């Protein structure tokens, strides 16, 4: 028993095929949403990691103002008494 709708047969095989295609399309849509969510999470984690790195560098940079090779060259700070400038 084959009926024609818009020129296409509507047999059992065709209906099964359409149902399978709908399921697959739903899977594709779900995967696209998951991909978008994962990309957003990567952005957030990258920002967090970047900010943590900046804070670490900032903290390390404050220490290096007193102990680094350019200590005293800016004229902003004087070395502690008894400390020789690096050569």
HELIX and SHEET records of a PDB file:
HELIX    1   1 UNK A   12  UNK A   67  1                                  56    
SHEET    1   A 2 UNK A   4  UNK A   5  0                                        
SHEET    2   A 2 UNK A   8  UNK A   9 -1                                        
END                                                                             
